[in-house]
Amino acid sequence: MTQGSMSHGNMTHDRRIIPFINVAHSFTHYALLVLPTAVLAMTEPGGAFGTEYGPILALATGMFVLYGLFSLPQGWIAQRVGRPALMAVFFVGTGLSMVATGFAGSPWMLALALAATGLFASIYHPIGTAMLVDAAGDRPGRAIGINGVCGNLGVALAPVMTAFLAHQGGWRLAFLVPGAICAVVGLAWMRMPSPEASIRRAARPFPEIPRHLVRRAVVVLLLIAVVSGLVFNAFTLLLPKLMQERLGSTPDLLPLVGAAAFAATLCGALTQFTVGRMIDRHTLRRVFLPISAFLVPGLVAVSFAPGWLVLPCAALVSAGIFGQVTVNETMTARYISPALRARMYSVRFFVGFVGAAAAPPVVAWFYEHTGSLAAVTLMMAGFGVNTLLCALAFPNRREELAPELWAAAASPGAVPAPVAGK
């Protein structure tokens, strides 16, 4: 076989694994966000889980703790068992855990099944994202943007599909159906050949970036991660309840609540696609700064918007939150070598999920003590200021778009390459 045909075969295989990675991203966020809408159908008199929204939502705490905690060792585990094997464990384990959640008969059983879901879902971000970036090549922005759209589609579909399934057959069906589908996709993944092209690409030479810039990028990235994790998770958790609170609270309106939450998060999906394309043409800070700038006023507006006005305000916040995720994931791709990328994604997502794990009890506590979600969104706006400051501190280097220029920048006495219009 000629070298050209081998390269064509590797590229074809890379294209084949990317859809699986994108579907995995959808399942990850979908699995974590079934409960916030399902709980609206679980709080019924005489039910096994009580009638209070806050205590049932708090049962998801273990899910998010394990989701964050077990993201940390995934990069090291992948070096021993391989990334494809870990992705198979993700699909099957997450799917079967969701099925088990659908059969839970007590609060402790529900919490345990949700925790198992978080444990297996923790595999995706450090492993799937690293595989995606390796397969995408030198211009990962578009691939990361599309992958972000798929993750956001999972976020958007979770409330609307959960509301539909719960309305048709009860809250248990809302866990059983997506769980079974996820496990079946895992069986299809296991029939795929090993992605050797991505493995070889990960071993390619990576430009030598000045260490002080790498340190600066990593510090900013980790500071953003812990704050954005809390804001991201809190917003996606409270969105169904926010729509119910502003648009109507009768059980007959549950499908409408799910549809409104879907419409708001769909704006985030569109933003991620646009941001992904922009990243391949502009430095990261030039894209990140305007996104961060409108996040804070958007959260303040959500806190006070009455009735249907909450929908465009929530859409604006969704665009800011999800758009910055695409930027953050590309930061690692541009400043961390492929050999260390999976480990860095593990650390980055672990730090982010530490903040995410705090979201369920924070939302539950604020709601129980204020009776309104406005206090939660105002708290999120305060954290959004930190994101804006981090965007200002991130390097703004044209070498990001032309990696061959890093060699000159790394030489002693080199003058930093200016960015036009800086």
C-alpha positions as CSV (number, residue, x, y, z in Angstrom):
1,M,0.0,0.0,0.0
2,T,1.3,3.4,-0.9
3,Q,1.9,6.2,1.6
4,G,-0.7,8.3,0.0
5,S,-3.4,5.6,0.3
6,M,-2.4,5.0,3.9
7,S,-2.8,8.7,4.6
8,H,-6.2,8.6,2.9
9,G,-7.2,5.6,5.0
10,N,-6.1,7.3,8.2
11,M,-8.0,10.5,7.4
12,T,-11.1,8.4,6.6
13,H,-10.9,6.7,9.9
14,D,-10.4,10.0,11.7
15,R,-13.6,11.2,10.1
16,R,-15.4,8.0,11.3
17,I,-14.5,8.4,14.9
18,I,-15.4,12.1,15.2
19,P,-19.2,11.5,15.0
20,F,-18.9,9.0,17.8
21,I,-17.0,11.5,19.9
22,N,-19.6,14.1,19.2
23,V,-22.5,11.8,20.1
24,A,-20.6,10.9,23.3
25,H,-20.5,14.7,24.2
26,S,-24.3,14.9,23.7
27,F,-24.9,11.9,25.9
28,T,-22.6,13.2,28.6
29,H,-24.6,16.4,29.1
30,Y,-27.9,14.8,28.5
31,A,-27.3,12.2,31.2
32,L,-26.4,14.8,33.8
33,L,-29.5,17.0,33.1
34,V,-32.4,14.5,33.1
35,L,-33.1,14.9,36.8
36,P,-33.7,18.7,36.8
37,T,-36.7,18.3,34.6
38,A,-37.7,14.8,35.8
39,V,-37.9,16.1,39.3
40,L,-40.9,18.3,38.3
41,A,-42.8,15.1,37.6
42,M,-41.4,13.3,40.7
43,T,-42.7,15.8,43.3
44,E,-46.1,14.3,43.7
45,P,-48.1,13.6,46.9
46,G,-47.6,10.0,47.9
47,G,-44.5,9.6,45.8
48,A,-41.4,7.7,46.9
49,F,-39.2,10.9,46.9
50,G,-41.4,13.5,48.6
51,T,-42.9,16.7,47.3
52,E,-40.1,19.1,47.7
53,Y,-38.0,20.3,44.7
54,G,-34.8,21.1,46.6
55,P,-34.2,17.9,48.5
56,I,-34.7,15.7,45.4
57,L,-32.4,17.9,43.3
58,A,-29.8,17.7,46.0
59,L,-29.6,13.9,45.4
60,A,-27.6,14.7,42.3
61,T,-24.7,16.1,44.4
62,G,-22.9,12.7,44.4
63,M,-23.3,12.5,40.6
64,F,-21.5,15.8,40.0
65,V,-18.9,15.1,42.7
66,L,-17.9,11.8,41.0
67,Y,-18.2,13.4,37.6
68,G,-15.5,15.9,38.6
69,L,-13.4,13.8,40.9
70,F,-12.9,10.9,38.5
71,S,-12.1,13.2,35.5
72,L,-8.6,13.7,37.2
73,P,-7.1,10.3,36.7
74,Q,-8.5,9.6,33.2
75,G,-5.4,10.8,31.4
76,W,-3.2,8.5,33.4
77,I,-5.6,5.6,33.0
78,A,-5.7,6.1,29.3
79,Q,-1.9,5.6,29.1
80,R,-2.5,2.1,30.5
81,V,-5.7,0.8,28.9
82,G,-6.0,3.1,25.9
83,R,-8.4,5.8,25.0
84,P,-10.7,3.7,22.8
85,A,-11.3,1.2,25.6
86,L,-12.1,4.0,28.0
87,M,-14.7,5.4,25.6
88,A,-16.3,2.0,25.4
89,V,-16.6,2.0,29.2
90,F,-18.1,5.5,29.0
91,F,-20.9,4.5,26.6
92,V,-21.9,1.3,28.2
93,G,-21.4,2.4,31.8
94,T,-23.3,5.7,31.5
95,G,-26.1,4.0,29.6
96,L,-26.6,1.2,32.1
97,S,-26.4,3.6,35.1
98,M,-29.2,5.7,33.6
99,V,-31.3,2.6,33.2
100,A,-30.6,1.7,36.8
101,T,-31.7,5.3,37.8
102,G,-35.0,4.6,36.1
103,F,-35.6,1.6,38.4
104,A,-34.7,3.4,41.6
105,G,-37.3,3.0,44.3
106,S,-35.9,5.1,47.2
107,P,-33.9,8.3,47.6
108,W,-30.8,6.4,48.4
109,M,-31.1,4.1,45.4
110,L,-31.7,7.2,43.2
111,A,-28.7,9.0,44.6
112,L,-26.5,5.8,44.1
113,A,-27.6,5.3,40.5
114,L,-27.1,9.0,39.7
115,A,-23.6,8.8,41.3
116,A,-22.7,5.8,39.0
117,T,-23.9,7.9,36.0
118,G,-21.5,10.7,37.1
119,L,-18.7,8.2,37.6
120,F,-18.8,6.8,34.0
121,A,-19.7,10.2,32.4
122,S,-16.4,11.6,33.9
123,I,-14.5,9.7,31.2
124,Y,-15.7,11.7,28.3
125,H,-14.3,15.2,28.6
126,P,-10.6,14.5,29.2
127,I,-10.5,11.4,26.9
128,G,-13.0,12.3,24.2
129,T,-11.8,15.9,23.8
130,A,-8.2,14.8,23.5
131,M,-9.1,12.3,20.8
132,L,-11.1,14.9,19.0
133,V,-8.3,17.5,19.0
134,D,-5.8,14.8,17.8
135,A,-8.1,13.8,15.0
136,A,-8.9,17.4,13.9
137,G,-5.4,18.3,13.0
138,D,-3.8,21.8,12.9
139,R,-7.1,23.8,12.9
140,P,-9.1,22.3,15.7
141,G,-11.4,25.3,16.2
142,R,-14.1,24.1,13.7
143,A,-14.1,20.5,15.1
144,I,-14.3,21.8,18.7
145,G,-17.1,24.1,17.8
146,I,-19.1,21.4,16.2
147,N,-18.4,19.1,19.1
148,G,-19.6,21.9,21.4
149,V,-22.8,22.2,19.4
150,C,-23.3,18.4,20.0
151,G,-22.7,18.8,23.7
152,N,-25.1,21.8,23.8
153,L,-27.6,19.7,21.8
154,G,-27.5,17.2,24.7
155,V,-28.1,20.0,27.2
156,A,-30.9,21.4,25.1
157,L,-32.6,18.1,24.4
158,A,-32.5,16.9,28.0
159,P,-35.3,19.2,29.3
160,V,-37.5,18.9,26.3
161,M,-37.2,15.1,25.8
162,T,-37.4,14.5,29.5
163,A,-40.5,16.5,29.7
164,F,-42.0,14.7,26.8
165,L,-41.1,11.2,28.0
166,A,-42.2,12.0,31.6
167,H,-45.5,13.3,30.3
168,Q,-46.1,10.2,28.2
169,G,-45.0,7.4,30.5
170,G,-43.7,8.8,33.8
171,W,-40.3,10.0,35.0
172,R,-38.8,6.6,34.9
173,L,-39.2,6.4,31.2
174,A,-37.1,9.6,30.9
175,F,-34.1,7.7,32.2
176,L,-34.7,4.3,30.7
177,V,-35.0,5.3,27.0
178,P,-31.8,7.5,26.6
179,G,-29.8,5.0,28.8
180,A,-30.6,2.1,26.6
181,I,-29.7,4.1,23.5
182,C,-26.4,5.2,25.0
183,A,-25.4,1.6,25.8
184,V,-26.3,0.5,22.2
185,V,-24.1,3.2,20.8
186,G,-21.3,1.8,23.0
187,L,-21.6,-1.6,21.4
188,A,-21.3,0.1,17.9
189,W,-18.2,1.9,19.2
190,M,-16.5,-1.3,20.2
191,R,-16.8,-2.6,16.6
192,M,-14.7,0.3,15.4
193,P,-11.0,-0.3,14.7
194,S,-8.4,1.4,16.9
195,P,-7.8,5.1,15.8
196,E,-4.2,4.7,14.9
197,A,-4.2,7.8,12.8
198,S,-5.0,9.9,15.8
199,I,-2.3,8.2,17.9
200,R,0.4,8.9,15.2
201,R,-0.8,12.5,14.9
202,A,-0.4,13.0,18.6
203,A,3.3,12.1,18.3
204,R,4.0,14.8,15.8
205,P,6.5,17.6,16.7
206,F,4.8,20.4,18.7
207,P,6.2,24.0,18.5
208,E,8.3,25.1,21.5
209,I,6.3,27.8,23.2
210,P,8.0,30.1,25.7
211,R,7.4,28.7,29.1
212,H,6.2,31.9,30.7
213,L,3.4,32.1,28.1
214,V,2.5,28.4,28.8
215,R,2.4,29.1,32.5
216,R,0.3,32.2,32.0
217,A,-2.2,30.3,29.8
218,V,-2.5,27.4,32.2
219,V,-3.1,29.6,35.2
220,V,-5.7,31.6,33.4
221,L,-7.3,28.4,32.1
222,L,-7.6,26.9,35.5
223,L,-9.0,30.0,37.1
224,I,-11.6,30.2,34.4
225,A,-12.4,26.5,34.8
226,V,-13.4,26.5,38.4
227,V,-15.7,29.5,38.0
228,S,-17.2,28.5,34.6
229,G,-17.9,25.0,36.0
230,L,-20.1,26.4,38.7
231,V,-21.8,28.9,36.4
232,F,-22.3,26.4,33.6
233,N,-23.8,23.7,35.9
234,A,-25.9,26.1,37.9
235,F,-27.4,27.7,34.8
236,T,-28.3,24.3,33.2
237,L,-29.7,23.0,36.4
238,L,-31.9,26.0,37.2
239,L,-33.1,26.6,33.6
240,P,-36.2,24.3,33.7
241,K,-37.2,25.6,37.1
242,L,-36.6,29.2,35.9
243,M,-38.9,28.7,32.9
244,Q,-41.5,27.1,35.1
245,E,-41.3,30.0,37.6
246,R,-41.7,32.7,35.0
247,L,-44.0,31.0,32.5
248,G,-46.3,28.9,34.5
249,S,-46.4,26.2,37.2
250,T,-49.3,23.9,36.4
251,P,-48.4,20.3,35.4
252,D,-50.0,20.7,32.0
253,L,-47.4,23.2,31.1
254,L,-44.4,20.8,31.7
255,P,-43.9,20.2,27.9
256,L,-43.9,24.0,27.4
257,V,-41.3,24.5,30.1
258,G,-39.1,21.9,28.4
259,A,-39.5,23.6,25.0
260,A,-38.6,27.0,26.4
261,A,-35.5,25.6,28.0
262,F,-34.6,23.9,24.7
263,A,-35.0,27.2,22.8
264,A,-32.8,29.1,25.2
265,T,-29.9,26.6,25.1
266,L,-30.2,26.2,21.4
267,C,-28.8,29.7,21.1
268,G,-25.7,28.4,22.9
269,A,-25.3,25.7,20.3
270,L,-25.4,28.2,17.5
271,T,-22.8,30.4,19.3
272,Q,-20.4,27.5,19.7
273,F,-20.4,26.7,16.0
274,T,-19.8,30.4,15.2
275,V,-17.1,30.7,17.8
276,G,-15.4,27.5,16.6
277,R,-15.0,29.0,13.1
278,M,-13.8,32.3,14.5
279,I,-11.1,30.6,16.6
280,D,-9.4,29.3,13.5
281,R,-9.0,32.8,12.2
282,H,-8.5,35.0,15.3
283,T,-6.4,34.8,18.5
284,L,-8.2,33.3,21.5
285,R,-8.4,36.5,23.5
286,R,-10.0,38.4,20.6
287,V,-12.9,35.9,20.6
288,F,-13.1,35.3,24.4
289,L,-13.2,39.0,25.4
290,P,-16.5,40.0,23.8
291,I,-18.2,36.8,24.9
292,S,-17.2,37.4,28.5
293,A,-18.2,41.1,28.3
294,F,-21.9,40.4,27.8
295,L,-22.3,37.5,30.2
296,V,-22.6,39.5,33.4
297,P,-25.3,41.9,32.1
298,G,-27.1,38.9,30.7
299,L,-27.2,37.2,34.1
300,V,-28.4,40.3,35.8
301,A,-31.2,40.6,33.2
302,V,-32.3,37.0,33.8
303,S,-32.6,37.8,37.5
304,F,-35.3,40.4,36.9
305,A,-36.9,39.6,33.5
306,P,-40.7,38.9,33.9
307,G,-42.7,36.4,31.9
308,W,-41.7,35.7,28.3
309,L,-38.9,38.3,28.5
310,V,-36.8,35.7,30.4
311,L,-36.5,33.7,27.2
312,P,-34.3,36.1,25.2
313,C,-32.3,36.9,28.3
314,A,-31.7,33.3,29.0
315,A,-30.7,32.8,25.4
316,L,-28.1,35.6,25.7
317,V,-26.6,34.0,28.8
318,S,-26.6,30.6,27.1
319,A,-24.7,32.0,24.2
320,G,-22.1,33.5,26.6
321,I,-21.7,30.4,28.7
322,F,-21.4,27.9,25.9
323,G,-19.4,30.1,23.6
324,Q,-16.7,30.4,26.2
325,V,-16.5,26.6,26.6
326,T,-15.3,26.3,23.0
327,V,-12.6,28.9,23.6
328,N,-11.4,27.2,26.8
329,E,-11.0,23.8,25.2
330,T,-9.0,25.3,22.3
331,M,-6.7,27.0,24.8
332,T,-5.4,23.6,25.8
333,A,-5.0,22.5,22.2
334,R,-2.9,25.6,21.3
335,Y,-0.6,25.8,24.3
336,I,-0.2,22.1,25.5
337,S,1.7,19.5,23.5
338,P,-0.3,16.4,22.4
339,A,1.7,14.1,24.6
340,L,0.5,16.0,27.7
341,R,-2.9,17.0,26.4
342,A,-5.0,14.3,27.9
343,R,-3.5,14.9,31.3
344,M,-4.1,18.6,31.0
345,Y,-7.7,18.1,30.0
346,S,-8.0,15.8,33.0
347,V,-6.7,18.5,35.4
348,R,-8.7,21.3,33.6
349,F,-12.0,19.4,33.8
350,F,-11.4,18.2,37.3
351,V,-10.9,21.8,38.4
352,G,-14.0,22.8,36.5
353,F,-16.1,20.0,37.9
354,V,-15.1,21.0,41.5
355,G,-17.1,24.2,40.8
356,A,-19.8,22.1,39.0
357,A,-20.2,19.8,42.0
358,A,-21.1,22.8,44.1
359,A,-23.9,23.8,41.8
360,P,-26.8,21.4,43.0
361,P,-26.5,22.2,46.7
362,V,-25.9,25.9,46.0
363,V,-29.0,26.2,43.7
364,A,-31.1,24.1,46.2
365,W,-29.9,26.2,49.2
366,F,-30.6,29.5,47.6
367,Y,-34.0,28.5,46.4
368,E,-35.0,27.0,49.7
369,H,-34.0,30.2,51.6
370,T,-35.3,32.8,49.1
371,G,-38.1,31.1,47.3
372,S,-36.7,32.6,44.1
373,L,-34.0,31.9,41.6
374,A,-33.0,35.6,41.2
375,A,-30.5,35.3,44.1
376,V,-28.8,32.4,42.3
377,T,-28.4,34.2,39.0
378,L,-27.1,37.3,40.7
379,M,-24.5,35.2,42.4
380,M,-23.5,33.8,39.0
381,A,-23.2,37.3,37.6
382,G,-20.6,38.0,40.4
383,F,-18.6,35.0,39.3
384,G,-18.9,36.2,35.7
385,V,-16.7,39.2,36.5
386,N,-13.9,36.8,37.2
387,T,-14.2,35.3,33.8
388,L,-14.0,38.7,32.2
389,L,-10.8,39.5,34.1
390,C,-9.3,36.1,33.0
391,A,-10.1,36.9,29.4
392,L,-8.2,40.2,29.8
393,A,-5.2,38.3,31.2
394,F,-4.9,35.6,28.6
395,P,-2.0,35.9,26.0
396,N,-2.9,37.6,22.7
397,R,-0.3,36.1,20.3
398,R,-0.4,35.8,16.5
399,E,1.7,32.7,16.8
400,E,-1.4,30.8,17.8
401,L,-2.5,31.1,14.1
402,A,1.0,30.5,12.7
403,P,2.7,27.9,14.9
404,E,5.9,28.1,12.9
405,L,6.5,31.6,14.4
406,W,6.9,30.1,17.9
407,A,10.5,29.1,17.1
408,A,11.5,32.7,16.7
409,A,9.5,33.8,19.8
410,A,11.2,31.1,21.9
411,S,14.7,32.2,20.9
412,P,16.7,34.3,23.5
413,G,16.1,38.0,23.1
414,A,13.2,37.6,20.8
415,V,10.7,40.4,20.6
416,P,7.0,39.3,21.1
417,A,5.1,39.2,17.8
418,P,2.5,41.9,17.9
419,V,-1.2,41.3,17.0
420,A,-2.5,43.7,14.5
421,G,-4.9,46.1,16.1
422,K,-4.0,45.1,19.6
